[in-house]
Amino acid sequence: MKLSHCLVVLIIAWFSLLGCVQAVTLDVNEGNATCIKANLSASFSVTYNTSNGTRAAQFPLPDSATVDPNSSTCGGNGSSPWLVAVFGPGHALGLSFSTNGSLYSVANLTLQYNLSDASVFPDANSSGVVTVVSSSVGIWAAVNTTYRCLSSIPFPVGGATVTFSDMRLEAYMPGNDLSPTESVCAADQTTTAAPTTTVATTTAPPAPTPPGAPEPGTYSVLNKNGTCLLAHMGLQLSISYLSRSQNKTIRSLVNLSPNVTNTTGSCEASTATLSLTQQTTVLNFTFTLNSTNNKYHLSGLSLQADWADMAAAFSASNASLSYLRSTLGHSYRCNLEQVLAVTPAFSLNTFSLQVQPFGVTANKFAAGRGVSGGSGPDGHSHHRWLVSRWAGADRPHCVPHRQEEEPRWIPDDLIETKAII
C-alpha cells in the first residue's frame, strides 16, 4: 500500500509539472484589425545569485499572461511591431518584428524578470527588474503565412533561456485569423512526412550557372553617434537542401549581391548585429565583445532561405562560434577566401573581408588584425595568413602562420551544384 501511495503521489506531481506550461493566445490589435497573433507555450530558465552561490529559477508563461497595450504596437512611421506579454509582478516577454516584404522575422526577443519576486527567485541577493535581449533568433516565415513550430526549441537570451513550444505565430497579418498556409520550422520538418508550405508547381529549372567569386559589398550599421559597425566583404552561401526538381539533397553555392541586399542591425556595449536581406534570404551576424580583455569575435551566424527549388524553407543557426577574432580598436581582415562552418548543412564563404563591429571612428576601418597578405579595402598591407583545408569544409579558410611563409591554395572538390539568386 505504501508503494501504491508513492506512485500516486509521483503521478500527480508529474501531471502537475506538465500542467505548468500552458498554451497562451496573444493578440495585438489596431482598431478592429489584428496585426500580430501568437498561440504558444513558453517557459523560462534564469540563473541568479544568492548569498550561497547561484541558483536556477524555472517558471512558465502562465495562461493569465496578457498583452501590454502600452508596449505592444502594430508599428508604422518607422517603428517596429511589438508583442509584449506581461505576467506576475514585473515579468514580461517581448517580441519585435521586421520584414523585407517577402519574409518577416522576430528581430528581437526580450525577457524581463523581477528578482524581487520571492516566489520565483527565493533568496536572491539582489532585487529589481532585469531585462535581457537576443537578436536574430531564427524565427521567421514568408509574409501571409503562419510560422509553426510544435517542437520545443530553447533560445538563449542573455543569461536566461526562453523555450517555446506548440507555437503558431504571425505578424503583418492580412486578416484577423492566422493564415492557413504555414511555414514550418526545421525541427518539425524532421518528423513530418512532407512540408505544409503551399508552393505553386513550376517547371524544373535548367542547370545552374557557376557563380564564381562574389562581388564584395560595403555594409554599415548606424546608431546615434554615426557608423557603429562597418564591413566590406564578398559573401557566398554554401547550403545543403532537398531539391524539389531533383528530388534529392544537393549542395549549392549562392552569391549575395550587394546592390540588391538590404542592411539592418544594432550596436550595444558588448553585442553588435548585422542582418543582410536579399529577397527571400536573410543572413544574420552576431559579434560579441569581451570587456575584460577587449577582444571581440563573430559569435553567431544564422540563415533563413526560401528558394523556388527548395522542398521546404531552410533555416540554420549557431550561436557558439568563435570566428573573426580581433582586438577592440582594430578591424579584422582576411583577403583570402575563408570558410565559416556554421552547421553540417550550412557554411559561409567570405572573400576580401574586412569587418569592425566595435569602436568605429570617423566612419572608417581601423588597422586590421589577423588578416591575409596583400592590401584590402583600406589600402594597408598586413600580416599574411595560410589557407588550408578545414575538416568538413568545402572551401579553404585563413589560419595564422609565420609572416615569411607564402599563402597557398587548396582546391575545392565538394561542390555538387552552384546557383545565383
C-alpha positions in Angstrom: 0.0 0.0 0.0 2.9 2.4 0.7 4.3 1.7 -2.7 1.0 2.4 -4.4 0.6 5.6 -2.4 4.0 6.8 -3.5 3.2 6.0 -7.2 0.0 8.0 -6.9 1.9 11.0 -5.5 4.5 10.8 -8.2 1.9 10.6 -10.9 0.0 13.6 -9.5 3.3 15.6 -9.3 4.2 14.6 -12.8 0.9 15.8 -14.3 1.1 19.0 -12.2 4.5 19.7 -13.7 3.2 19.1 -17.2 0.3 21.5 -16.5 2.7 24.3 -15.6 3.5 25.1 -19.2 0.2 26.1 -20.7 -0.8 27.4 -24.1 -1.4 31.1 -24.3 -3.1 33.2 -27.0 -1.9 36.7 -27.5 -3.2 39.3 -30.0 -2.0 42.8 -30.9 -4.8 44.9 -32.4 -5.1 48.2 -34.0 -8.7 49.3 -34.1 -10.7 46.3 -35.3 -7.8 44.7 -37.1 -5.3 42.2 -35.7 -1.7 42.6 -36.8 0.1 40.1 -34.6 -1.3 36.8 -33.2 0.5 34.2 -31.2 -0.6 30.8 -29.9 2.3 29.3 -27.9 3.7 27.8 -24.8 6.8 29.3 -23.2 9.0 28.5 -20.2 11.9 30.4 -18.7 15.2 29.4 -17.0 17.1 32.1 -15.3 20.4 31.7 -13.3 20.6 34.2 -10.4 22.8 34.9 -7.5 22.1 34.0 -3.9 24.2 34.5 -0.7 25.4 30.9 -1.1 26.2 31.0 -4.8 23.9 30.7 -7.8 20.5 29.1 -8.4 18.4 28.3 -11.4 14.8 29.6 -11.5 12.4 27.8 -13.8 8.9 29.2 -14.4 6.3 29.2 -17.2 4.4 31.8 -19.1 1.1 31.4 -17.3 -2.3 31.4 -19.1 -3.0 34.6 -17.1 -0.5 36.5 -19.2 -1.9 39.5 -21.0 -0.8 41.7 -23.9 0.5 45.1 -22.6 -1.4 47.7 -24.6 1.2 50.4 -23.7 4.2 48.5 -25.1 2.6 46.4 -27.9 2.1 48.0 -31.2 1.4 47.3 -34.9 4.3 49.5 -35.8 4.4 52.1 -38.6 6.0 55.5 -39.1 9.5 54.0 -38.7 8.7 51.9 -35.5 8.7 48.1 -35.4 5.7 45.9 -34.5 5.9 44.7 -30.9 4.1 41.9 -29.0 4.7 42.3 -25.2 3.1 39.9 -22.8 3.1 40.8 -19.1 2.6 38.4 -16.1 3.2 38.3 -12.4 4.8 41.1 -10.5 7.0 42.8 -13.2 7.7 39.9 -15.6 7.4 40.4 -19.4 8.1 38.6 -22.6 8.6 40.7 -25.7 9.0 40.0 -29.5 9.7 42.7 -32.1 9.3 42.0 -35.8 10.8 43.1 -39.0 10.1 42.4 -42.7 11.6 42.8 -46.1 8.3 42.5 -47.9 8.8 38.8 -48.6 9.7 37.4 -45.2 9.0 38.5 -41.6 11.0 37.5 -38.6 11.4 38.1 -34.9 14.0 40.9 -34.8 14.5 40.9 -31.0 13.4 38.5 -28.3 13.3 40.3 -24.9 12.7 38.8 -21.4 12.1 41.0 -18.3 12.1 39.4 -14.9 11.8 40.8 -11.4 14.3 39.5 -8.9 12.1 40.9 -6.1 9.5 38.2 -6.8 10.5 35.8 -4.0 8.1 33.1 -5.3 10.2 32.8 -8.4 13.6 33.9 -7.1 13.9 32.8 -3.5 16.9 34.0 -1.5 18.0 36.3 -4.4 20.8 38.6 -3.1 19.6 41.5 -5.3 16.3 43.0 -6.3 14.8 44.9 -9.1 13.9 44.3 -12.7 16.4 42.7 -15.2 16.0 43.0 -19.0 17.9 40.7 -21.4 17.7 40.8 -25.2 18.6 38.5 -28.0 18.5 39.3 -31.7 18.5 37.0 -34.8 16.8 34.1 -33.1 15.8 32.4 -36.3 12.0 32.7 -36.0 10.8 33.7 -39.5 8.3 32.9 -42.2 7.1 34.1 -45.5 4.7 37.0 -45.5 1.0 35.9 -45.3 1.9 32.6 -43.8 1.9 31.3 -40.2 5.1 30.3 -38.5 4.6 26.9 -37.0 6.9 25.1 -34.6 5.4 22.5 -32.4 8.8 21.3 -31.2 10.3 22.5 -28.0 13.1 25.0 -29.0 15.3 26.8 -26.5 16.6 30.3 -27.2 19.5 31.8 -25.2 18.7 35.3 -24.1 21.5 36.9 -22.1 22.0 34.7 -19.0 18.5 33.2 -19.4 16.8 30.7 -21.7 13.4 31.1 -23.3 11.9 27.8 -24.5 9.0 27.9 -26.9 6.7 25.0 -27.9 3.4 24.5 -29.7 4.0 27.8 -31.4 1.9 29.3 -34.1 2.7 32.9 -34.8 2.0 35.5 -37.5 2.9 39.2 -37.8 1.9 41.7 -40.5 -1.4 39.8 -40.8 -3.7 40.3 -43.8 -6.7 39.4 -41.7 -7.7 38.7 -38.1 -7.1 34.9 -38.2 -3.8 33.0 -38.7 -3.1 32.3 -42.3 -3.9 28.7 -43.3 -0.6 28.3 -45.2 2.2 27.5 -42.7 6.0 28.0 -42.8 7.2 25.0 -40.7 10.3 25.2 -38.6 13.2 22.9 -39.3 12.7 20.9 -36.1 9.2 20.0 -37.1 10.2 19.0 -40.6 12.3 16.1 -39.3 9.2 14.4 -38.0 6.7 15.3 -40.7 6.2 13.4 -43.9 6.0 16.5 -46.1 6.3 20.3 -45.6 3.0 22.1 -45.3 4.0 25.3 -47.0 2.0 25.8 -50.2 4.1 26.4 -53.2 3.0 26.6 -56.8 4.2 23.9 -59.2 6.9 25.0 -61.5 8.9 23.5 -64.4 12.3 22.1 -63.3 14.9 24.8 -63.7 17.9 24.5 -66.1 21.3 23.5 -64.8 22.5 26.4 -62.6 25.4 28.6 -63.7 28.6 28.5 -61.5 28.6 31.8 -59.6 32.3 32.4 -59.3 33.6 34.7 -56.6 31.0 37.0 -55.1 31.1 40.8 -55.6 32.4 42.5 -52.4 30.0 45.0 -50.9 30.2 47.5 -48.1 27.7 47.2 -45.3 27.2 49.5 -42.3 25.1 49.9 -39.2 24.3 53.3 -37.7 23.4 54.5 -34.2 23.0 58.0 -32.8 26.8 58.5 -32.9 27.2 57.5 -36.6 28.6 54.3 -38.0 29.0 51.7 -35.3 29.6 48.6 -37.4 31.4 48.5 -40.7 32.0 45.5 -43.1 33.4 45.1 -46.6 33.2 41.5 -47.9 32.1 39.2 -50.6 29.7 36.6 -49.3 28.8 33.1 -50.7 26.4 30.7 -49.1 27.1 27.0 -49.2 23.9 25.1 -48.4 22.7 21.5 -48.4 18.9 21.2 -49.0 16.3 18.9 -50.6 15.9 20.0 -54.2 12.3 20.0 -55.5 13.4 19.5 -59.1 16.0 16.8 -58.5 14.2 15.1 -55.6 17.4 14.7 -53.6 19.6 16.6 -51.3 22.1 18.8 -53.1 24.7 21.3 -52.1 24.5 24.7 -53.7 26.7 27.8 -53.8 24.8 31.1 -53.8 26.4 34.6 -54.0 24.8 37.6 -52.2 24.6 40.6 -54.5 25.4 43.9 -52.6 23.3 46.1 -54.9 20.1 44.2 -54.0 20.8 43.5 -50.4 19.2 45.4 -47.5 21.1 46.1 -44.3 19.9 46.4 -40.8 21.5 45.8 -37.4 22.1 47.1 -33.9 25.1 48.1 -31.7 25.2 47.6 -28.0 28.1 47.8 -25.5 29.1 44.2 -25.9 27.0 42.9 -28.8 26.6 44.0 -32.4 24.4 42.5 -35.1 24.3 42.8 -38.8 21.3 41.5 -40.8 21.5 41.2 -44.6 18.3 40.5 -46.6 18.2 39.6 -50.3 14.7 38.7 -51.4 13.8 35.5 -49.5 17.2 35.1 -48.0 18.2 36.5 -44.6 21.7 36.2 -43.2 22.4 37.4 -39.6 25.8 38.0 -37.9 26.3 38.5 -34.2 29.5 39.8 -32.8 30.5 39.7 -29.1 33.0 41.9 -27.2 34.8 40.6 -24.1 35.1 43.8 -22.0 37.7 42.2 -19.8 40.4 41.6 -22.4 38.9 43.9 -25.1 38.8 41.1 -27.6 35.8 40.5 -30.0 34.7 37.7 -32.3 31.9 36.5 -34.5 29.8 34.5 -32.1 26.7 33.7 -34.1 25.5 33.2 -37.6 22.0 32.3 -38.8 20.4 31.9 -42.2 16.9 31.7 -43.4 16.1 31.0 -47.0 13.1 30.0 -49.1 14.2 29.5 -52.7 12.0 28.2 -55.5 13.8 24.8 -55.8 13.7 24.1 -52.0 11.2 21.5 -51.0 10.9 23.3 -47.7 12.2 26.6 -46.3 15.8 26.4 -45.0 16.9 27.5 -41.5 20.2 27.1 -39.8 21.9 28.9 -36.9 24.8 28.6 -34.5 25.3 30.9 -31.5 28.5 29.3 -30.2 31.0 30.3 -32.9 34.5 31.8 -32.4 35.5 33.3 -35.8 37.0 36.6 -37.0 38.8 37.3 -33.7 40.4 40.7 -33.2 41.0 43.5 -30.6 38.9 46.5 -29.8 40.2 49.4 -31.8 41.2 47.2 -34.7 39.4 45.7 -37.7 39.6 42.0 -38.7 40.9 41.5 -42.3 41.3 38.4 -44.5 41.8 38.9 -48.2 41.8 35.2 -49.0 38.8 33.0 -49.1 37.6 31.7 -45.7 35.1 29.1 -44.8 33.0 29.7 -41.7 31.4 26.4 -40.9 28.0 27.0 -39.1 26.1 23.7 -39.3 26.6 20.5 -41.3 24.2 21.9 -43.8 25.4 25.5 -44.0 28.7 27.3 -44.2 29.6 30.8 -45.2 32.4 31.6 -47.6 33.9 35.1 -47.3 36.2 36.9 -49.8 38.2 40.1 -49.3 36.8 40.5 -45.9 37.3 43.4 -43.5 35.0 44.0 -40.6 34.9 46.1 -37.5 31.8 45.6 -35.2 33.1 47.8 -32.4 35.0 51.1 -32.0 34.4 52.5 -35.4 35.5 56.2 -35.6 35.1 58.7 -38.5 33.2 56.0 -40.5 36.5 54.3 -41.4 38.1 51.0 -40.6 40.9 50.9 -38.1 44.1 48.9 -38.8 43.5 45.2 -39.4 44.5 42.3 -37.2 44.6 38.6 -38.1 44.5 39.0 -41.8 45.8 37.7 -45.1 48.7 39.1 -47.1 48.1 41.9 -49.6 46.0 45.0 -49.5 42.4 45.3 -48.5 39.7 47.9 -48.8 41.7 50.4 -46.7 44.8 50.1 -48.8 47.0 48.9 -46.0 49.3 45.8 -46.0 49.1 43.4 -43.1 50.3 40.0 -41.8 50.0 37.1 -44.2 47.9 34.1 -43.5 48.0 30.4 -44.6 45.0 29.0 -46.5 44.4 25.3 -45.6 41.7 22.7 -45.7 39.5 22.6 -42.6 37.9 19.3 -41.9 34.4 19.0 -43.4 34.6 22.4 -45.2 34.2 22.8 -48.9 36.4 25.9 -49.3 39.8 26.9 -47.9 40.0 29.4 -45.0 42.6 31.6 -43.3 44.7 30.5 -40.4 47.6 32.4 -38.9 51.2 31.4 -39.9 54.7 32.8 -39.8 55.0 36.0 -41.8 57.8 34.7 -44.0 55.5 31.9 -45.4 53.6 32.5 -48.6 49.9 31.8 -48.8 49.0 28.7 -50.7 45.7 27.5 -52.1 43.9 24.2 -51.5 41.4 23.2 -54.3 37.8 22.6 -53.5 36.2 19.3 -54.5 32.9 19.0 -52.7 30.6 21.2 -54.8 27.7 19.4 -56.4 25.8 22.3 -57.9 26.0 26.1 -58.0 23.4 28.8 -58.4 22.9 32.6 -58.3 19.9 34.3 -56.8 
